[in-house]
């Protein structure tokens, strides 16, 4: 399994934002910005498509700094939801309903 870089269990290295940023692929970053702007009612540019993983010390996609899951994990001094006795909880329910694989990843880390 790829090292988890997110607080919630999403596999950052397989995220298209992370991949395009790491590859320096400006054409792909522009495509992602257009699609994500439409899909998420946002106004993103290719420059916004940059992320080294939400728990990294590097660049974060703008949502990472607003994410309630990341804020909770950082606030508790954890690396991910896997360390929390309250997992799963109301804070992460919105994501796990949309991306069950992220919850499964955290569950595997808890074993």
Phi and psi in radians as a Rosetta constraint file:
Dihedral C 1 N 2 CA 2 C 2 CIRCULARHARMONIC -1.174 0.35
Dihedral N 2 CA 2 C 2 N 3 CIRCULARHARMONIC 2.508 0.35
Dihedral C 2 N 3 CA 3 C 3 CIRCULARHARMONIC -1.043 0.35
Dihedral N 3 CA 3 C 3 N 4 CIRCULARHARMONIC 2.261 0.35
Dihedral C 3 N 4 CA 4 C 4 CIRCULARHARMONIC -1.305 0.35
Dihedral N 4 CA 4 C 4 N 5 CIRCULARHARMONIC 2.240 0.35
Dihedral C 4 N 5 CA 5 C 5 CIRCULARHARMONIC -1.922 0.35
Dihedral N 5 CA 5 C 5 N 6 CIRCULARHARMONIC -0.029 0.35
Dihedral C 5 N 6 CA 6 C 6 CIRCULARHARMONIC -1.832 0.35
Dihedral N 6 CA 6 C 6 N 7 CIRCULARHARMONIC 2.790 0.35
Dihedral C 6 N 7 CA 7 C 7 CIRCULARHARMONIC -1.263 0.35
Dihedral N 7 CA 7 C 7 N 8 CIRCULARHARMONIC -0.526 0.35
Dihedral C 7 N 8 CA 8 C 8 CIRCULARHARMONIC -1.708 0.35
Dihedral N 8 CA 8 C 8 N 9 CIRCULARHARMONIC -0.243 0.35
Dihedral C 8 N 9 CA 9 C 9 CIRCULARHARMONIC 1.963 0.35
Dihedral N 9 CA 9 C 9 N 10 CIRCULARHARMONIC -0.118 0.35
Dihedral C 9 N 10 CA 10 C 10 CIRCULARHARMONIC -1.131 0.35
Dihedral N 10 CA 10 C 10 N 11 CIRCULARHARMONIC 2.463 0.35
Dihedral C 10 N 11 CA 11 C 11 CIRCULARHARMONIC -1.560 0.35
Dihedral N 11 CA 11 C 11 N 12 CIRCULARHARMONIC 1.556 0.35
Dihedral C 11 N 12 CA 12 C 12 CIRCULARHARMONIC -0.857 0.35
Dihedral N 12 CA 12 C 12 N 13 CIRCULARHARMONIC -0.758 0.35
Dihedral C 12 N 13 CA 13 C 13 CIRCULARHARMONIC -1.089 0.35
Dihedral N 13 CA 13 C 13 N 14 CIRCULARHARMONIC -0.203 0.35
Dihedral C 13 N 14 CA 14 C 14 CIRCULARHARMONIC -1.792 0.35
Dihedral N 14 CA 14 C 14 N 15 CIRCULARHARMONIC 0.023 0.35
Dihedral C 14 N 15 CA 15 C 15 CIRCULARHARMONIC -1.335 0.35
Dihedral N 15 CA 15 C 15 N 16 CIRCULARHARMONIC 2.371 0.35
Dihedral C 15 N 16 CA 16 C 16 CIRCULARHARMONIC -1.125 0.35
Dihedral N 16 CA 16 C 16 N 17 CIRCULARHARMONIC -0.518 0.35
Dihedral C 16 N 17 CA 17 C 17 CIRCULARHARMONIC -1.158 0.35
Dihedral N 17 CA 17 C 17 N 18 CIRCULARHARMONIC -0.849 0.35
Dihedral C 17 N 18 CA 18 C 18 CIRCULARHARMONIC -1.052 0.35
Dihedral N 18 CA 18 C 18 N 19 CIRCULARHARMONIC -0.834 0.35
Dihedral C 18 N 19 CA 19 C 19 CIRCULARHARMONIC -1.060 0.35
Dihedral N 19 CA 19 C 19 N 20 CIRCULARHARMONIC -0.833 0.35
Dihedral C 19 N 20 CA 20 C 20 CIRCULARHARMONIC -1.136 0.35
Dihedral N 20 CA 20 C 20 N 21 CIRCULARHARMONIC -0.679 0.35
Dihedral C 20 N 21 CA 21 C 21 CIRCULARHARMONIC -1.114 0.35
Dihedral N 21 CA 21 C 21 N 22 CIRCULARHARMONIC -0.846 0.35
Dihedral C 21 N 22 CA 22 C 22 CIRCULARHARMONIC -1.110 0.35
Dihedral N 22 CA 22 C 22 N 23 CIRCULARHARMONIC -0.602 0.35
Dihedral C 22 N 23 CA 23 C 23 CIRCULARHARMONIC -1.444 0.35
Dihedral N 23 CA 23 C 23 N 24 CIRCULARHARMONIC -0.203 0.35
Dihedral C 23 N 24 CA 24 C 24 CIRCULARHARMONIC 1.112 0.35
Dihedral N 24 CA 24 C 24 N 25 CIRCULARHARMONIC 0.566 0.35
Dihedral C 24 N 25 CA 25 C 25 CIRCULARHARMONIC -1.562 0.35
Dihedral N 25 CA 25 C 25 N 26 CIRCULARHARMONIC 1.579 0.35
Dihedral C 25 N 26 CA 26 C 26 CIRCULARHARMONIC -1.114 0.35
Dihedral N 26 CA 26 C 26 N 27 CIRCULARHARMONIC -0.608 0.35
Dihedral C 26 N 27 CA 27 C 27 CIRCULARHARMONIC -1.131 0.35
Dihedral N 27 CA 27 C 27 N 28 CIRCULARHARMONIC -0.774 0.35
Dihedral C 27 N 28 CA 28 C 28 CIRCULARHARMONIC -1.173 0.35
Dihedral N 28 CA 28 C 28 N 29 CIRCULARHARMONIC -0.694 0.35
Dihedral C 28 N 29 CA 29 C 29 CIRCULARHARMONIC -1.057 0.35
Dihedral N 29 CA 29 C 29 N 30 CIRCULARHARMONIC -0.698 0.35
Dihedral C 29 N 30 CA 30 C 30 CIRCULARHARMONIC -1.123 0.35
Dihedral N 30 CA 30 C 30 N 31 CIRCULARHARMONIC -0.768 0.35
Dihedral C 30 N 31 CA 31 C 31 CIRCULARHARMONIC -1.057 0.35
Dihedral N 31 CA 31 C 31 N 32 CIRCULARHARMONIC -0.784 0.35
Dihedral C 31 N 32 CA 32 C 32 CIRCULARHARMONIC -1.090 0.35
Dihedral N 32 CA 32 C 32 N 33 CIRCULARHARMONIC -0.774 0.35
Dihedral C 32 N 33 CA 33 C 33 CIRCULARHARMONIC -1.037 0.35
Dihedral N 33 CA 33 C 33 N 34 CIRCULARHARMONIC -0.744 0.35
Dihedral C 33 N 34 CA 34 C 34 CIRCULARHARMONIC -1.114 0.35
Dihedral N 34 CA 34 C 34 N 35 CIRCULARHARMONIC -0.861 0.35
Dihedral C 34 N 35 CA 35 C 35 CIRCULARHARMONIC -1.140 0.35
Dihedral N 35 CA 35 C 35 N 36 CIRCULARHARMONIC -0.813 0.35
Dihedral C 35 N 36 CA 36 C 36 CIRCULARHARMONIC -1.162 0.35
Dihedral N 36 CA 36 C 36 N 37 CIRCULARHARMONIC -0.610 0.35
Dihedral C 36 N 37 CA 37 C 37 CIRCULARHARMONIC -1.054 0.35
Dihedral N 37 CA 37 C 37 N 38 CIRCULARHARMONIC -0.754 0.35
Dihedral C 37 N 38 CA 38 C 38 CIRCULARHARMONIC -1.227 0.35
Dihedral N 38 CA 38 C 38 N 39 CIRCULARHARMONIC -0.849 0.35
Dihedral C 38 N 39 CA 39 C 39 CIRCULARHARMONIC -1.168 0.35
Dihedral N 39 CA 39 C 39 N 40 CIRCULARHARMONIC -0.566 0.35
Dihedral C 39 N 40 CA 40 C 40 CIRCULARHARMONIC -2.019 0.35
Dihedral N 40 CA 40 C 40 N 41 CIRCULARHARMONIC 0.280 0.35
Dihedral C 40 N 41 CA 41 C 41 CIRCULARHARMONIC 0.846 0.35
Dihedral N 41 CA 41 C 41 N 42 CIRCULARHARMONIC 0.971 0.35
Dihedral C 41 N 42 CA 42 C 42 CIRCULARHARMONIC -2.209 0.35
Dihedral N 42 CA 42 C 42 N 43 CIRCULARHARMONIC 3.030 0.35
Dihedral C 42 N 43 CA 43 C 43 CIRCULARHARMONIC -2.173 0.35
Dihedral N 43 CA 43 C 43 N 44 CIRCULARHARMONIC 1.408 0.35
Dihedral C 43 N 44 CA 44 C 44 CIRCULARHARMONIC -1.800 0.35
Dihedral N 44 CA 44 C 44 N 45 CIRCULARHARMONIC 2.612 0.35
Dihedral C 44 N 45 CA 45 C 45 CIRCULARHARMONIC -2.053 0.35
Dihedral N 45 CA 45 C 45 N 46 CIRCULARHARMONIC 2.985 0.35
Dihedral C 45 N 46 CA 46 C 46 CIRCULARHARMONIC -1.008 0.35
Dihedral N 46 CA 46 C 46 N 47 CIRCULARHARMONIC -0.577 0.35
Dihedral C 46 N 47 CA 47 C 47 CIRCULARHARMONIC -1.154 0.35
Dihedral N 47 CA 47 C 47 N 48 CIRCULARHARMONIC -0.434 0.35
Dihedral C 47 N 48 CA 48 C 48 CIRCULARHARMONIC -1.310 0.35
Dihedral N 48 CA 48 C 48 N 49 CIRCULARHARMONIC -0.343 0.35
Dihedral C 48 N 49 CA 49 C 49 CIRCULARHARMONIC -1.509 0.35
Dihedral N 49 CA 49 C 49 N 50 CIRCULARHARMONIC 1.414 0.35
Dihedral C 49 N 50 CA 50 C 50 CIRCULARHARMONIC -2.661 0.35
Dihedral N 50 CA 50 C 50 N 51 CIRCULARHARMONIC 2.158 0.35
Dihedral C 50 N 51 CA 51 C 51 CIRCULARHARMONIC -2.804 0.35
Dihedral N 51 CA 51 C 51 N 52 CIRCULARHARMONIC 2.360 0.35
Dihedral C 51 N 52 CA 52 C 52 CIRCULARHARMONIC -1.813 0.35
Dihedral N 52 CA 52 C 52 N 53 CIRCULARHARMONIC 0.160 0.35
Dihedral C 52 N 53 CA 53 C 53 CIRCULARHARMONIC 1.898 0.35
Dihedral N 53 CA 53 C 53 N 54 CIRCULARHARMONIC 2.362 0.35
Dihedral C 53 N 54 CA 54 C 54 CIRCULARHARMONIC -1.106 0.35
Dihedral N 54 CA 54 C 54 N 55 CIRCULARHARMONIC -0.459 0.35
Dihedral C 54 N 55 CA 55 C 55 CIRCULARHARMONIC -1.729 0.35
Dihedral N 55 CA 55 C 55 N 56 CIRCULARHARMONIC 0.098 0.35
Dihedral C 55 N 56 CA 56 C 56 CIRCULARHARMONIC -1.396 0.35
Dihedral N 56 CA 56 C 56 N 57 CIRCULARHARMONIC 2.931 0.35
Dihedral C 56 N 57 CA 57 C 57 CIRCULARHARMONIC -1.503 0.35
Dihedral N 57 CA 57 C 57 N 58 CIRCULARHARMONIC -0.026 0.35
Dihedral C 57 N 58 CA 58 C 58 CIRCULARHARMONIC -1.549 0.35
Dihedral N 58 CA 58 C 58 N 59 CIRCULARHARMONIC -2.646 0.35
Dihedral C 58 N 59 CA 59 C 59 CIRCULARHARMONIC -1.238 0.35
Dihedral N 59 CA 59 C 59 N 60 CIRCULARHARMONIC 2.439 0.35
Dihedral C 59 N 60 CA 60 C 60 CIRCULARHARMONIC -2.078 0.35
Dihedral N 60 CA 60 C 60 N 61 CIRCULARHARMONIC 2.471 0.35
Dihedral C 60 N 61 CA 61 C 61 CIRCULARHARMONIC -1.075 0.35
Dihedral N 61 CA 61 C 61 N 62 CIRCULARHARMONIC 2.575 0.35
Dihedral C 61 N 62 CA 62 C 62 CIRCULARHARMONIC -0.945 0.35
Dihedral N 62 CA 62 C 62 N 63 CIRCULARHARMONIC -0.626 0.35
Dihedral C 62 N 63 CA 63 C 63 CIRCULARHARMONIC -1.110 0.35
Dihedral N 63 CA 63 C 63 N 64 CIRCULARHARMONIC -0.596 0.35
Dihedral C 63 N 64 CA 64 C 64 CIRCULARHARMONIC -0.945 0.35
Dihedral N 64 CA 64 C 64 N 65 CIRCULARHARMONIC -0.688 0.35
Dihedral C 64 N 65 CA 65 C 65 CIRCULARHARMONIC -1.328 0.35
Dihedral N 65 CA 65 C 65 N 66 CIRCULARHARMONIC -0.140 0.35
Dihedral C 65 N 66 CA 66 C 66 CIRCULARHARMONIC -1.909 0.35
Dihedral N 66 CA 66 C 66 N 67 CIRCULARHARMONIC -0.167 0.35
Dihedral C 66 N 67 CA 67 C 67 CIRCULARHARMONIC -1.162 0.35
Dihedral N 67 CA 67 C 67 N 68 CIRCULARHARMONIC 2.154 0.35
Dihedral C 67 N 68 CA 68 C 68 CIRCULARHARMONIC -1.176 0.35
Dihedral N 68 CA 68 C 68 N 69 CIRCULARHARMONIC -0.490 0.35
Dihedral C 68 N 69 CA 69 C 69 CIRCULARHARMONIC -1.201 0.35
Dihedral N 69 CA 69 C 69 N 70 CIRCULARHARMONIC -0.845 0.35
Dihedral C 69 N 70 CA 70 C 70 CIRCULARHARMONIC -1.057 0.35
Dihedral N 70 CA 70 C 70 N 71 CIRCULARHARMONIC -0.764 0.35
Dihedral C 70 N 71 CA 71 C 71 CIRCULARHARMONIC -1.038 0.35
Dihedral N 71 CA 71 C 71 N 72 CIRCULARHARMONIC -0.725 0.35
Dihedral C 71 N 72 CA 72 C 72 CIRCULARHARMONIC -1.133 0.35
Dihedral N 72 CA 72 C 72 N 73 CIRCULARHARMONIC -0.842 0.35
Dihedral C 72 N 73 CA 73 C 73 CIRCULARHARMONIC -1.076 0.35
Dihedral N 73 CA 73 C 73 N 74 CIRCULARHARMONIC -0.828 0.35
Dihedral C 73 N 74 CA 74 C 74 CIRCULARHARMONIC -1.096 0.35
Dihedral N 74 CA 74 C 74 N 75 CIRCULARHARMONIC -0.754 0.35
Dihedral C 74 N 75 CA 75 C 75 CIRCULARHARMONIC -1.050 0.35
Dihedral N 75 CA 75 C 75 N 76 CIRCULARHARMONIC -0.554 0.35
Dihedral C 75 N 76 CA 76 C 76 CIRCULARHARMONIC -1.569 0.35
Dihedral N 76 CA 76 C 76 N 77 CIRCULARHARMONIC -0.068 0.35
Dihedral C 76 N 77 CA 77 C 77 CIRCULARHARMONIC 1.333 0.35
Dihedral N 77 CA 77 C 77 N 78 CIRCULARHARMONIC 0.373 0.35
Dihedral C 77 N 78 CA 78 C 78 CIRCULARHARMONIC -1.643 0.35
Dihedral N 78 CA 78 C 78 N 79 CIRCULARHARMONIC 2.950 0.35
Dihedral C 78 N 79 CA 79 C 79 CIRCULARHARMONIC -1.636 0.35
Dihedral N 79 CA 79 C 79 N 80 CIRCULARHARMONIC -0.482 0.35
Dihedral C 79 N 80 CA 80 C 80 CIRCULARHARMONIC -2.822 0.35
Dihedral N 80 CA 80 C 80 N 81 CIRCULARHARMONIC 3.037 0.35
Dihedral C 80 N 81 CA 81 C 81 CIRCULARHARMONIC -1.084 0.35
Dihedral N 81 CA 81 C 81 N 82 CIRCULARHARMONIC -0.329 0.35
Dihedral C 81 N 82 CA 82 C 82 CIRCULARHARMONIC -1.041 0.35
Dihedral N 82 CA 82 C 82 N 83 CIRCULARHARMONIC -0.459 0.35
Dihedral C 82 N 83 CA 83 C 83 CIRCULARHARMONIC -1.484 0.35
Dihedral N 83 CA 83 C 83 N 84 CIRCULARHARMONIC -0.157 0.35
Dihedral C 83 N 84 CA 84 C 84 CIRCULARHARMONIC -1.589 0.35
Dihedral N 84 CA 84 C 84 N 85 CIRCULARHARMONIC 2.293 0.35
Dihedral C 84 N 85 CA 85 C 85 CIRCULARHARMONIC -1.197 0.35
Dihedral N 85 CA 85 C 85 N 86 CIRCULARHARMONIC -0.348 0.35
Dihedral C 85 N 86 CA 86 C 86 CIRCULARHARMONIC -1.560 0.35
Dihedral N 86 CA 86 C 86 N 87 CIRCULARHARMONIC 0.049 0.35
Dihedral C 86 N 87 CA 87 C 87 CIRCULARHARMONIC -1.222 0.35
Dihedral N 87 CA 87 C 87 N 88 CIRCULARHARMONIC 2.412 0.35
Dihedral C 87 N 88 CA 88 C 88 CIRCULARHARMONIC -1.334 0.35
Dihedral N 88 CA 88 C 88 N 89 CIRCULARHARMONIC 2.808 0.35
Dihedral C 88 N 89 CA 89 C 89 CIRCULARHARMONIC -2.476 0.35
Dihedral N 89 CA 89 C 89 N 90 CIRCULARHARMONIC -3.136 0.35
Dihedral C 89 N 90 CA 90 C 90 CIRCULARHARMONIC -1.123 0.35
Dihedral N 90 CA 90 C 90 N 91 CIRCULARHARMONIC -0.538 0.35
Dihedral C 90 N 91 CA 91 C 91 CIRCULARHARMONIC -1.115 0.35
Dihedral N 91 CA 91 C 91 N 92 CIRCULARHARMONIC -0.672 0.35
Dihedral C 91 N 92 CA 92 C 92 CIRCULARHARMONIC -1.776 0.35
Dihedral N 92 CA 92 C 92 N 93 CIRCULARHARMONIC -0.005 0.35
Dihedral C 92 N 93 CA 93 C 93 CIRCULARHARMONIC -1.038 0.35
Dihedral N 93 CA 93 C 93 N 94 CIRCULARHARMONIC -0.677 0.35
Dihedral C 93 N 94 CA 94 C 94 CIRCULARHARMONIC -1.043 0.35
Dihedral N 94 CA 94 C 94 N 95 CIRCULARHARMONIC -0.681 0.35
Dihedral C 94 N 95 CA 95 C 95 CIRCULARHARMONIC -1.313 0.35
Dihedral N 95 CA 95 C 95 N 96 CIRCULARHARMONIC -0.789 0.35
Dihedral C 95 N 96 CA 96 C 96 CIRCULARHARMONIC -1.190 0.35
Dihedral N 96 CA 96 C 96 N 97 CIRCULARHARMONIC -0.450 0.35
Dihedral C 96 N 97 CA 97 C 97 CIRCULARHARMONIC -1.207 0.35
Dihedral N 97 CA 97 C 97 N 98 CIRCULARHARMONIC -0.623 0.35
Dihedral C 97 N 98 CA 98 C 98 CIRCULARHARMONIC -1.502 0.35
Dihedral N 98 CA 98 C 98 N 99 CIRCULARHARMONIC -0.578 0.35
Dihedral C 98 N 99 CA 99 C 99 CIRCULARHARMONIC -2.331 0.35
Dihedral N 99 CA 99 C 99 N 100 CIRCULARHARMONIC 1.365 0.35
Dihedral C 99 N 100 CA 100 C 100 CIRCULARHARMONIC -1.006 0.35
Dihedral N 100 CA 100 C 100 N 101 CIRCULARHARMONIC -0.476 0.35
Dihedral C 100 N 101 CA 101 C 101 CIRCULARHARMONIC -1.086 0.35
Dihedral N 101 CA 101 C 101 N 102 CIRCULARHARMONIC -0.589 0.35
Dihedral C 101 N 102 CA 102 C 102 CIRCULARHARMONIC -1.115 0.35
Dihedral N 102 CA 102 C 102 N 103 CIRCULARHARMONIC -0.723 0.35
Dihedral C 102 N 103 CA 103 C 103 CIRCULARHARMONIC -1.150 0.35
Dihedral N 103 CA 103 C 103 N 104 CIRCULARHARMONIC -0.724 0.35
Dihedral C 103 N 104 CA 104 C 104 CIRCULARHARMONIC -1.067 0.35
Dihedral N 104 CA 104 C 104 N 105 CIRCULARHARMONIC -0.678 0.35
Dihedral C 104 N 105 CA 105 C 105 CIRCULARHARMONIC -1.073 0.35
Dihedral N 105 CA 105 C 105 N 106 CIRCULARHARMONIC -0.814 0.35
Dihedral C 105 N 106 CA 106 C 106 CIRCULARHARMONIC -1.106 0.35
Dihedral N 106 CA 106 C 106 N 107 CIRCULARHARMONIC -0.721 0.35
Dihedral C 106 N 107 CA 107 C 107 CIRCULARHARMONIC -1.052 0.35
Dihedral N 107 CA 107 C 107 N 108 CIRCULARHARMONIC -0.683 0.35
Dihedral C 107 N 108 CA 108 C 108 CIRCULARHARMONIC -1.145 0.35
Dihedral N 108 CA 108 C 108 N 109 CIRCULARHARMONIC -0.581 0.35
Dihedral C 108 N 109 CA 109 C 109 CIRCULARHARMONIC -1.276 0.35
Dihedral N 109 CA 109 C 109 N 110 CIRCULARHARMONIC -0.383 0.35
Dihedral C 109 N 110 CA 110 C 110 CIRCULARHARMONIC -1.412 0.35
Dihedral N 110 CA 110 C 110 N 111 CIRCULARHARMONIC -0.243 0.35
